[in-house]
Amino acid sequence: MLSPLHKQLLNDYQHDFPLSARPYQDIAEQLGVSEAAVLTAFNELNDNGFISRIGPVIPPNHIGISALVAMAVPETQLQAVADKISAYPEVNHNYEREHRLNLWFVVIANDTEHLHAVIKSIEQDTGYPAMLLPMLDDFFIDLGFKLELNHA
Amino acid sequence: MLDDIDRQIIQATQTGLPLTPQPYQTIAEPLGLTANEVMARLTAMQNDGIIRRIGAVPNHYKLGYRFNGMTVWNIPDEFIDELGQKVGQLDFVSHCYHRPRHPPEWLYNLFAMVHGKSQQAVDAQIQQIAELLGDYNLGCDVLYSSKILKKTGFQSSKKFKDCRPVTD
């Protein structure tokens, strides 16, 4: 169960986490609780998987280069092809989606040359053509995701 | 541009800031830096837009947002910047990108990920995007993830049927 403190930490500290010597102490003062209570609550959020981490969020293509890739794979081959693709360390998301283009994954590489080499290798490994969908523009203003936590 | 120290700091924080009273100090020590240097570099990277934000990264799926859809839209190129920004500002949209078309198979150039606690909530969000785009929506689709094959995240197995523009 999420306590009122958990919910405050989740909603109010998705951005502007203090850059100070004792950030948890600063949060504690802002919320009128102790530093130990803030640390305990963050540990609980972490341990229960409600947050994946606290830290810097990097937008795509600021460190390295990434591209979304779509493939059409026969249903019977899907798992085997997906396993081959997931084995690449450059692949960090891999989803089956309900569409003729049914396999969607993200490749992250050091530079364009590396990216194209990985895509080419995946095409040769799997025998299916890859449709490359790199980001041309990012329209997302990331102010954190507004959570409705009343019934969480 | 980023130097090696910046990259090491990013690397050291990607699994999360330590839950210690002085987390920047904990990060700084093994890198041979001071906490002040780590904070100054994080501040500079944030000002340069290399870091988008610093904070808690919620696991939406665990928090009850179990339905997601990758919505894709065909928008005339001359309007994509203006409309993309409007869609990106909707608070239920978690990613919003312009991507290339691959005609004839793939005519969609605007991608927006939506998340909700129910299929109905997601359907209403898609409807809201469709209304915002109005006549500039030349075609669209919603691709739900039926299976996560690598990395945990959202999933949904139901299908939204209609995101086409309302014609009369």
HADDOCK unambig.tbl for C-alpha pairs under 7 A between the chains (distance, minus, plus):
assign (segid A and resid 10 and name CA) (segid B and resid 56 and name CA) 6.69 0.50 0.50
assign (segid A and resid 10 and name CA) (segid B and resid 58 and name CA) 6.94 0.50 0.50
assign (segid A and resid 13 and name CA) (segid B and resid 55 and name CA) 5.41 0.50 0.50
assign (segid A and resid 13 and name CA) (segid B and resid 56 and name CA) 5.85 0.50 0.50
assign (segid A and resid 14 and name CA) (segid B and resid 54 and name CA) 6.97 0.50 0.50
assign (segid A and resid 14 and name CA) (segid B and resid 55 and name CA) 4.25 0.50 0.50
assign (segid A and resid 14 and name CA) (segid B and resid 56 and name CA) 4.55 0.50 0.50
assign (segid A and resid 14 and name CA) (segid B and resid 57 and name CA) 6.22 0.50 0.50
assign (segid A and resid 15 and name CA) (segid B and resid 53 and name CA) 5.29 0.50 0.50
assign (segid A and resid 15 and name CA) (segid B and resid 54 and name CA) 5.11 0.50 0.50
assign (segid A and resid 15 and name CA) (segid B and resid 55 and name CA) 4.52 0.50 0.50
assign (segid A and resid 16 and name CA) (segid B and resid 53 and name CA) 6.87 0.50 0.50
assign (segid A and resid 16 and name CA) (segid B and resid 54 and name CA) 5.91 0.50 0.50
assign (segid A and resid 16 and name CA) (segid B and resid 55 and name CA) 6.33 0.50 0.50
assign (segid A and resid 17 and name CA) (segid B and resid 54 and name CA) 5.55 0.50 0.50
assign (segid A and resid 17 and name CA) (segid B and resid 55 and name CA) 4.86 0.50 0.50
assign (segid A and resid 19 and name CA) (segid B and resid 39 and name CA) 5.92 0.50 0.50
assign (segid A and resid 21 and name CA) (segid B and resid 22 and name CA) 5.82 0.50 0.50
assign (segid A and resid 21 and name CA) (segid B and resid 24 and name CA) 6.88 0.50 0.50
assign (segid A and resid 22 and name CA) (segid B and resid 21 and name CA) 5.79 0.50 0.50
assign (segid A and resid 22 and name CA) (segid B and resid 22 and name CA) 5.13 0.50 0.50
assign (segid A and resid 24 and name CA) (segid B and resid 21 and name CA) 6.46 0.50 0.50
assign (segid A and resid 39 and name CA) (segid B and resid 19 and name CA) 6.35 0.50 0.50
assign (segid A and resid 49 and name CA) (segid B and resid 59 and name CA) 6.76 0.50 0.50
assign (segid A and resid 49 and name CA) (segid B and resid 62 and name CA) 6.77 0.50 0.50
assign (segid A and resid 50 and name CA) (segid B and resid 58 and name CA) 5.95 0.50 0.50
assign (segid A and resid 50 and name CA) (segid B and resid 59 and name CA) 5.22 0.50 0.50
assign (segid A and resid 50 and name CA) (segid B and resid 62 and name CA) 5.75 0.50 0.50
assign (segid A and resid 50 and name CA) (segid B and resid 63 and name CA) 6.22 0.50 0.50
assign (segid A and resid 51 and name CA) (segid B and resid 56 and name CA) 6.52 0.50 0.50
assign (segid A and resid 51 and name CA) (segid B and resid 57 and name CA) 5.42 0.50 0.50
assign (segid A and resid 51 and name CA) (segid B and resid 58 and name CA) 4.13 0.50 0.50
assign (segid A and resid 51 and name CA) (segid B and resid 59 and name CA) 4.95 0.50 0.50
assign (segid A and resid 52 and name CA) (segid B and resid 57 and name CA) 5.70 0.50 0.50
assign (segid A and resid 52 and name CA) (segid B and resid 58 and name CA) 6.09 0.50 0.50
assign (segid A and resid 52 and name CA) (segid B and resid 59 and name CA) 5.83 0.50 0.50
assign (segid A and resid 53 and name CA) (segid B and resid 15 and name CA) 6.51 0.50 0.50
assign (segid A and resid 53 and name CA) (segid B and resid 16 and name CA) 4.72 0.50 0.50
assign (segid A and resid 53 and name CA) (segid B and resid 56 and name CA) 5.95 0.50 0.50
assign (segid A and resid 53 and name CA) (segid B and resid 57 and name CA) 5.52 0.50 0.50
assign (segid A and resid 54 and name CA) (segid B and resid 16 and name CA) 4.95 0.50 0.50
assign (segid A and resid 54 and name CA) (segid B and resid 17 and name CA) 5.60 0.50 0.50
assign (segid A and resid 54 and name CA) (segid B and resid 55 and name CA) 5.15 0.50 0.50
assign (segid A and resid 54 and name CA) (segid B and resid 56 and name CA) 4.09 0.50 0.50
assign (segid A and resid 54 and name CA) (segid B and resid 57 and name CA) 5.87 0.50 0.50
assign (segid A and resid 55 and name CA) (segid B and resid 13 and name CA) 6.05 0.50 0.50
assign (segid A and resid 55 and name CA) (segid B and resid 14 and name CA) 6.77 0.50 0.50
assign (segid A and resid 55 and name CA) (segid B and resid 16 and name CA) 5.12 0.50 0.50
assign (segid A and resid 55 and name CA) (segid B and resid 17 and name CA) 5.47 0.50 0.50
assign (segid A and resid 55 and name CA) (segid B and resid 54 and name CA) 5.16 0.50 0.50
assign (segid A and resid 55 and name CA) (segid B and resid 55 and name CA) 5.22 0.50 0.50
assign (segid A and resid 55 and name CA) (segid B and resid 56 and name CA) 6.44 0.50 0.50
assign (segid A and resid 56 and name CA) (segid B and resid 13 and name CA) 6.98 0.50 0.50
assign (segid A and resid 56 and name CA) (segid B and resid 51 and name CA) 6.05 0.50 0.50
assign (segid A and resid 56 and name CA) (segid B and resid 53 and name CA) 5.74 0.50 0.50
assign (segid A and resid 56 and name CA) (segid B and resid 54 and name CA) 4.19 0.50 0.50
assign (segid A and resid 56 and name CA) (segid B and resid 55 and name CA) 6.52 0.50 0.50
assign (segid A and resid 57 and name CA) (segid B and resid 51 and name CA) 5.73 0.50 0.50
assign (segid A and resid 57 and name CA) (segid B and resid 52 and name CA) 5.51 0.50 0.50
assign (segid A and resid 57 and name CA) (segid B and resid 53 and name CA) 5.40 0.50 0.50
assign (segid A and resid 57 and name CA) (segid B and resid 54 and name CA) 6.08 0.50 0.50
assign (segid A and resid 58 and name CA) (segid B and resid 50 and name CA) 6.20 0.50 0.50
assign (segid A and resid 58 and name CA) (segid B and resid 51 and name CA) 4.75 0.50 0.50
assign (segid A and resid 58 and name CA) (segid B and resid 52 and name CA) 5.56 0.50 0.50
assign (segid A and resid 59 and name CA) (segid B and resid 51 and name CA) 6.86 0.50 0.50
assign (segid A and resid 59 and name CA) (segid B and resid 52 and name CA) 6.08 0.50 0.50
assign (segid A and resid 62 and name CA) (segid B and resid 50 and name CA) 5.90 0.50 0.50
assign (segid A and resid 82 and name CA) (segid B and resid 149 and name CA) 6.84 0.50 0.50
assign (segid A and resid 86 and name CA) (segid B and resid 150 and name CA) 6.28 0.50 0.50
assign (segid A and resid 92 and name CA) (segid B and resid 151 and name CA) 6.96 0.50 0.50
assign (segid A and resid 93 and name CA) (segid B and resid 150 and name CA) 5.52 0.50 0.50
assign (segid A and resid 93 and name CA) (segid B and resid 151 and name CA) 5.75 0.50 0.50
assign (segid A and resid 94 and name CA) (segid B and resid 148 and name CA) 6.44 0.50 0.50
assign (segid A and resid 94 and name CA) (segid B and resid 149 and name CA) 5.22 0.50 0.50
assign (segid A and resid 94 and name CA) (segid B and resid 150 and name CA) 4.85 0.50 0.50
assign (segid A and resid 95 and name CA) (segid B and resid 145 and name CA) 6.18 0.50 0.50
assign (segid A and resid 95 and name CA) (segid B and resid 147 and name CA) 5.91 0.50 0.50
assign (segid A and resid 95 and name CA) (segid B and resid 148 and name CA) 4.68 0.50 0.50
assign (segid A and resid 95 and name CA) (segid B and resid 149 and name CA) 5.31 0.50 0.50
assign (segid A and resid 95 and name CA) (segid B and resid 150 and name CA) 6.86 0.50 0.50
assign (segid A and resid 96 and name CA) (segid B and resid 145 and name CA) 5.56 0.50 0.50
assign (segid A and resid 96 and name CA) (segid B and resid 146 and name CA) 5.63 0.50 0.50
assign (segid A and resid 96 and name CA) (segid B and resid 147 and name CA) 4.98 0.50 0.50
assign (segid A and resid 96 and name CA) (segid B and resid 148 and name CA) 6.26 0.50 0.50
assign (segid A and resid 96 and name CA) (segid B and resid 149 and name CA) 6.80 0.50 0.50
assign (segid A and resid 97 and name CA) (segid B and resid 143 and name CA) 5.86 0.50 0.50
assign (segid A and resid 97 and name CA) (segid B and resid 144 and name CA) 5.45 0.50 0.50
assign (segid A and resid 97 and name CA) (segid B and resid 145 and name CA) 4.23 0.50 0.50
assign (segid A and resid 97 and name CA) (segid B and resid 146 and name CA) 5.41 0.50 0.50
assign (segid A and resid 98 and name CA) (segid B and resid 143 and name CA) 5.77 0.50 0.50
assign (segid A and resid 98 and name CA) (segid B and resid 144 and name CA) 5.81 0.50 0.50
assign (segid A and resid 98 and name CA) (segid B and resid 145 and name CA) 6.44 0.50 0.50
assign (segid A and resid 98 and name CA) (segid B and resid 146 and name CA) 6.35 0.50 0.50
assign (segid A and resid 99 and name CA) (segid B and resid 143 and name CA) 6.57 0.50 0.50
assign (segid A and resid 133 and name CA) (segid B and resid 99 and name CA) 5.68 0.50 0.50
assign (segid A and resid 133 and name CA) (segid B and resid 100 and name CA) 5.96 0.50 0.50
assign (segid A and resid 134 and name CA) (segid B and resid 99 and name CA) 5.94 0.50 0.50
assign (segid A and resid 135 and name CA) (segid B and resid 97 and name CA) 6.16 0.50 0.50
assign (segid A and resid 135 and name CA) (segid B and resid 98 and name CA) 5.97 0.50 0.50
assign (segid A and resid 135 and name CA) (segid B and resid 99 and name CA) 5.04 0.50 0.50
assign (segid A and resid 136 and name CA) (segid B and resid 98 and name CA) 5.26 0.50 0.50
assign (segid A and resid 136 and name CA) (segid B and resid 99 and name CA) 5.31 0.50 0.50
assign (segid A and resid 137 and name CA) (segid B and resid 97 and name CA) 5.67 0.50 0.50
assign (segid A and resid 137 and name CA) (segid B and resid 98 and name CA) 4.94 0.50 0.50
assign (segid A and resid 138 and name CA) (segid B and resid 96 and name CA) 6.20 0.50 0.50
assign (segid A and resid 138 and name CA) (segid B and resid 97 and name CA) 4.73 0.50 0.50
assign (segid A and resid 138 and name CA) (segid B and resid 98 and name CA) 6.51 0.50 0.50
assign (segid A and resid 139 and name CA) (segid B and resid 84 and name CA) 5.68 0.50 0.50
assign (segid A and resid 139 and name CA) (segid B and resid 85 and name CA) 5.00 0.50 0.50
assign (segid A and resid 139 and name CA) (segid B and resid 88 and name CA) 5.21 0.50 0.50
assign (segid A and resid 139 and name CA) (segid B and resid 96 and name CA) 5.31 0.50 0.50
assign (segid A and resid 139 and name CA) (segid B and resid 97 and name CA) 5.77 0.50 0.50
assign (segid A and resid 140 and name CA) (segid B and resid 88 and name CA) 4.51 0.50 0.50
assign (segid A and resid 140 and name CA) (segid B and resid 89 and name CA) 6.65 0.50 0.50
assign (segid A and resid 140 and name CA) (segid B and resid 95 and name CA) 5.81 0.50 0.50
assign (segid A and resid 140 and name CA) (segid B and resid 96 and name CA) 5.24 0.50 0.50
assign (segid A and resid 141 and name CA) (segid B and resid 88 and name CA) 6.50 0.50 0.50
assign (segid A and resid 141 and name CA) (segid B and resid 89 and name CA) 6.41 0.50 0.50
assign (segid A and resid 145 and name CA) (segid B and resid 91 and name CA) 6.72 0.50 0.50
assign (segid A and resid 146 and name CA) (segid B and resid 91 and name CA) 6.49 0.50 0.50
assign (segid A and resid 152 and name CA) (segid B and resid 63 and name CA) 5.77 0.50 0.50
assign (segid A and resid 152 and name CA) (segid B and resid 64 and name CA) 6.16 0.50 0.50
